[in-house]
Every structure is written in C-alpha cells, then in structure tokens.
Amino acid sequence: MPIRSPLAHKRGKKYAEKAALVEKKKYPVAEAAELLTKVSTAGFDATAELHVKVHADTTQADQLVRTTVALPHGTGKTVRIAAFVPADQVDEAKKAGADRAGLEDLIEEVSKGTIDFDIAVAVPGVMKGLGKVAKTLGQKGLMPNPKSGTVTQNLAKTIGELRKGRVEVKMDKLANIHVPFGKISFGAPKLRENLEALLQAIKDAKPAGIKGIYIDSATIAPTMGPGIRIEF
C-alpha cells in the first residue's frame, strides 16, 4: 500500500482547486498579480512572495546579487527597529521611528540574548563597538551592514524607508532570491506596482560578473498556495 507523503496530505482538495487556476506558462506581471489574489489556500491574510533563480556562480564575488528597494505600498508587515547610536543621536532615531535606540544598553541586552527587534540600523561611528555582539546579530541576519543600507549617516531617511517597507534583496548560497512584496489583501493593483518595483531593482542589480542569461526563472506565490511563473 503506497504511503502518502506529508506534503501530499497537506495539499489536498483546496490546493488542487487553486492550482487548477494556474496554467503552465509564464504570465505578464499584471495578469500574474491578478491571479495571485485568487490562489491563496490560507485562512489568514497571506504574504505575497517572489522567488527568483539566478544564473550565477555563488563562489564568485562578482556574481553575487544584493540590493534594497523601497516598495511603493510597503510589505504590510509592522517591523520593530533598533538603532545603535551614540547618546546624542538617540532622540533623532526615536523621532524617525526607531522603537529602540542607544548603544551600550542595547549591546548589553543583545549579549544577554534579548533581541526584541526585527531590523537593526547603526551609524558608522559605532560599528567597532558592535564587535562583541556581531556573531549573535549575524546569526539572526540582524547585523547592520553597509551593503544592506543599514549602516547609515542619514538615520531619518533610512528608518523612514524601513518603516514604509524597504526590503533587502539578497541571493542565497543556491543562487535563489526570496522576497516578500506585500499581502494578498493589498489587491492586484498594489501588488503589481510593488512587484514591478522589485523586479526592476533586481534587473538593476545585475552583477558585472554574470554574462549572458541572468535570470533562470521567476515565480510569485502566496504563503500557502501554488506558484505562478512570470515573464521577467
């Protein structure tokens, strides 16, 4: 008697019904965004996700994809921001929208395992002091980094963009990019505009080391539901 896999069990009738709406073709962005609003199988407001396979050799530094993009309509997610700044910039950071701001006190909390924020930003002058918690923050993907735009001289602008929905686009070790670009409840027009901004940012971030084909495939999907291949 064949054994049903856990995946097959989870997917069931509802998933099959949604998957039947998706044809085996590449959709234009506007059409894909419209279809995306109809295929979620979740009983909650699912996240819209973009999954891209890059034609790159991840062992080569000049073929790594990394950039940031401010989505026109944000991600729909509320993020908690911590700003590592000297005492004279604490008020500025908090007025800009940081939930936490400070230096020695924040470093001490992190060193003890207390991390109550989703994104960390820092001004260049304090980076040396973050050395003692660099490993802890790094393991959680929270270490401020100039490449991700989270080490900045312009606190107000950076924190403001993060509040509105700036996302980081970063290729993993398997040459894949996974990025959220909104909530299904946004509706097709807003999801399309966010997706277009995201795709343009990825195009603009093409590394000089990648010659010829840049993107192998691009798919959008809800948190739970079938994927929709898109024209890139």
N, C-alpha and C positions, 0 to 999 in steps of 0.2 A: 504493500500500500504506500503510495507516494506521500512524502511529508511536505506539508505546506510551509513555506518559509515565513518568518515573522513579517517580512515586508509585504508578502502577498496577502497575509491576513489583515494587515493594517490598511492596505489599499482596497479592497472590496468594491462594492457596487457603486457607492458615491463617487469614488475616484474614477472608476471606469466611465461613468456618465460624463464627468468633466473632461476626461481625456478624449472622449469621442468628439468633443467640440474642436479639438486641435488637429489640424491637418499636418501631414508630413511634408512641410515646405517651410521656406523662410518667409516671414511676414514683414511688410513695411512697418516702421515704428508705430505710426498712428493706428494701424489695424491691430498690431500686437498689443498695444496699450489698452485698446477697447476690449479685446478678447481676455486680457489678463484679469479684468474686473469680473469675469464670469466663471473663472475656473478654480477659485479657492474652495477647498473642502473643509476649511477650518470653521469652527463655531465662534471665532473671535475675529477681530479686525487684523487680518494677516498683513505681514510686511511684503512689499514688492521687492524682489531681489534680481540683480543682474549677475550672470555667471559668464565669464569670458575665458576662452582658452587661447593663450598667446603662443605664437610660433617663435619660441625663444629658447636659447641655451642658458639655463639659470645659473650655470657655473661661470658665466662671463659677465663681468661687472657692467660692460657697456650694452647689455641686453636686458637689464632689469627695468621694469615699469613701476614708477611710483609718482604720484601726483595728488593734488587735492582739488576739490570742486565744491563750490557753494551752490547747492541745489535751489532753484527758484522758489520751490514750495517746501523746502526742508524735508526732513525724514519722517516727521510725525512722532518722533521719539524725544522725550524730555531727557536731556543729559545733565549730569552733575559735573561741574567744572571746578578743578582745584588749580590755583595759581601759585606757583613757587616764586615769590618775590620778596625783596627786602622790605623792611618796615615802612619806608617812606612811599611805597607803591601799593600797600595793602588796600587803602581806601579807593584808589583808582581801579584796582582789579575788581573789587566788590561792586562799585558803581557800574562797571562794564557788564556785570552779570555773573561773576565768579561766585560759586557757592561757598568756597573756602579760599582763603588767601593768607599767606605767611611764608615762613621759611623754616627756622629751627623747630618750631612746634609741629609743623606738618611732617618734616623729615623724621622727627621722633615718633610720631604716630605711625607712619609707614614702617619704620624699623621694628615697631612692636606688632606689626601685622594688621593695623587698622587702615583700611583703604575704603573710604566711603565716597568715591568719586568715579566717574566714567572716563573723563579726559583730564589730562594734566598739561598745563602750559607753564612756561618759565621764561624769564628774561635771561639773556646770555650771561650776565654777571654772576648768576647763582649756580650755573651748571656744575662748577667744580665741587660745590657743596653737596650736590645731589649724588656724588660718587658713592656714598655709603649705602644708598638705597637704590642704586642703579640696577642691580641684579633683580631686586624684588619688583620694581616697577617694570623692568624689561620683560620679565616672565609673564606679566599680565598685559603686555602691549601698551603700557601707560607711560613709558619713559619719554619725556619731551625730546623732540628731535627736529633739527632744522629742516630736514627733508620732508617731514610731515607738516611743517609750518607751525609747530607747537613751541618752538623756541623763537621768540619774537621781541622786538623793541616796541612794537605797536600793540600794547595789551588790549586797548579798547576795540580796535578793529578785529583782532584775532578772536577774542572772546565773543564779540558780537556775531561774527560769522559762524562760530561753533554753535552758538545758541540758536541761530536761524536754521542750521542744518548743513554745515560744511562737512563733507565726508572725505576720508582718505582712500585713495585707490592704490592698492599695493599688490603686486604679483607674489604668489607664494612659491615654495620650492618646486612645485609641479607645474609652474607656468600658468596657474589659474588665478583669476581675479574674481572675488566675490564681494559685491557691494549692495547695500540696501538703498532704495531710492524713493521710499515713500510707503504709504499704507493703501491698501485696496480701497478704503473708504474715500480716498482723495478723488476718485473718479478718473476716467480716461484722459481728459484734457490736461490735468495737472500731472498725472503720471507720465504722459507723453513729453511734456516740457521738461520734467526732471530727467527722464531717460535721455532725451536729446542732449541736454547739457552734459550728462555723464558720458555719453558716447563721444561727444566732441572732445571732452577733456582727455579721454583715453587715446583718441586719434592724435591729439596734440602732443601727448606724452610718448609717442613712438621713439624708442631709443635709437641712436645713430647706428648701433651695432647690429640691428635687425635689418637685413636686406631682403627684398622680395616680400613674400607673404608675411603680414604682421599678425592678423587675427585668424585663427583656425575656425572658431565658432563663437557665437554669442547667443545666449538664451535668457529669457526672463521667466520668472515663476513666482507664485505666491509662496508663503512659508510652507503651506501644505497644499499640494496640487501639481498638475502636470506642467512641464516646461514648454515654452513657446520659442521656437527658433526665430531669430530676427535677422534682417538684412543689415550688415554692418558696412 
